[in-house]
Amino acid sequence: MTGSIALRAALEMIGVPYSWGGGGVHGPGYGIGRGAKTKGFDCSGLAEYAYARAGVLIGTTTQEQWRSGIQVPRELIEPGDLVFYDSKPRRPGPEHVGIALDGERMVHAPYTGALVRVDPLDRPHFLGVVRPGVGRADLGF
């Protein structure tokens, strides 16, 4: 249920501009650096906003969000799960996050100059899947 609410909130933001450092629990916002003049979301700002709409605080950065729930195997992905990518393996933690639409697609804020959109999950540097706001007991582990 929580993931479905978060996913719906993210889908409502399709078409909002990418803004580096932008967005958060209250919605689109002006970012920092390259995003200072653009009101929108970066990837973690979109995820933070979507989960706040579902009543779950997951943190502001991809590193905090990576620790915001339990990791689940990719084959068990559900709508609303967070999908992480690590394009800089020498630097610990993920650099990108999206919100799973299904087992094949995600909604995300991809990069400067782009808009929030739906793209395939299959892309380089896949790191893992996290289901926020769920404890191991909730999954029966």
C-alpha positions in Angstrom: 0.0 0.0 0.0 2.8 2.5 1.0 4.7 1.8 -2.3 1.5 2.3 -4.4 0.9 5.7 -2.8 4.5 6.7 -3.3 4.4 5.5 -6.9 1.2 7.5 -7.6 2.8 10.6 -6.2 5.9 10.2 -8.4 3.8 9.6 -11.5 2.0 12.8 -10.8 5.4 14.6 -11.2 6.1 13.4 -14.7 7.2 16.4 -16.8 8.7 18.3 -13.9 12.2 19.5 -14.7 15.3 17.9 -13.2 17.0 20.2 -10.7 20.3 19.1 -9.1 19.7 19.1 -5.4 16.1 20.1 -5.9 12.8 18.9 -4.3 12.0 17.1 -1.2 9.2 16.3 1.2 7.2 19.4 0.1 7.5 18.9 -3.6 9.6 20.5 -6.4 12.1 23.1 -5.2 15.1 25.0 -6.4 18.3 23.0 -6.3 21.9 24.0 -5.8 24.8 24.5 -8.2 23.5 23.6 -11.7 20.0 23.3 -10.2 19.9 26.7 -8.6 17.7 28.4 -11.3 15.4 25.4 -11.9 12.4 24.4 -9.8 12.1 20.6 -9.9 13.6 17.4 -8.5 16.8 15.5 -8.5 16.5 11.7 -8.2 16.6 11.5 -4.4 14.3 14.6 -4.1 11.6 12.9 -6.1 11.9 9.7 -4.1 11.8 11.7 -0.8 8.7 13.5 -1.9 6.9 10.4 -3.1 7.5 8.5 0.1 6.6 11.6 2.3 3.2 11.6 0.5 2.9 8.0 1.6 3.8 9.0 5.2 7.3 7.5 5.2 10.4 9.6 5.7 13.3 8.0 3.8 16.0 10.7 4.0 17.3 13.2 1.6 20.3 11.5 -0.2 20.5 8.3 -2.1 22.8 6.9 0.6 20.2 7.5 3.3 17.5 6.1 1.1 19.5 3.0 0.4 19.3 2.3 4.2 15.6 3.3 4.5 14.1 -0.2 4.4 15.0 -3.8 3.5 16.7 -5.0 0.4 14.7 -7.3 -1.7 15.8 -9.5 -4.6 15.2 -8.0 -8.0 12.8 -10.8 -9.0 10.5 -9.8 -6.1 10.3 -6.1 -7.1 6.9 -4.5 -6.4 5.5 -1.1 -7.6 6.9 1.6 -5.5 10.1 -0.1 -4.5 13.3 2.0 -4.8 15.8 1.0 -7.4 19.4 2.0 -7.0 22.3 2.4 -9.3 26.0 2.8 -8.5 28.0 4.4 -11.3 31.0 5.2 -9.1 32.0 1.9 -7.4 35.1 3.6 -5.8 32.8 5.9 -3.9 30.5 4.0 -1.4 26.8 4.1 -1.9 24.5 4.6 -4.8 24.4 7.7 -7.1 21.0 7.3 -8.6 17.5 6.1 -7.4 14.2 5.5 -9.2 10.8 4.3 -8.1 9.7 1.0 -9.7 6.6 1.1 -11.8 6.8 -2.7 -12.3 9.5 -5.2 -12.9 10.6 -3.5 -16.1 10.2 0.3 -15.7 10.8 3.1 -13.2 9.8 6.7 -12.8 12.8 9.0 -12.0 14.5 12.3 -12.4 17.3 11.3 -14.7 19.7 14.2 -15.2 20.1 18.0 -15.8 18.1 19.1 -18.8 15.7 16.2 -18.6 12.2 15.9 -17.1 10.8 13.4 -14.6 9.9 10.4 -16.8 9.4 6.7 -17.0 12.4 4.7 -18.3 13.5 1.0 -18.3 15.0 -0.5 -15.1 17.6 -2.2 -17.2 20.5 0.2 -17.3 24.2 0.0 -16.3 25.4 -0.1 -12.7 22.3 -1.7 -11.1 23.0 -1.9 -7.4 19.8 -3.2 -5.8 16.2 -2.8 -4.7 14.9 -1.4 -1.3 11.4 -1.5 0.1 11.1 1.5 2.4 9.1 1.4 5.6 9.1 -2.4 5.9 10.8 -4.5 8.5 11.9 -8.1 8.1 8.9 -9.3 10.2 6.6 -7.7 7.7 7.9 -9.9 5.0 7.9 -13.1 7.0 11.8 -13.5 7.1 
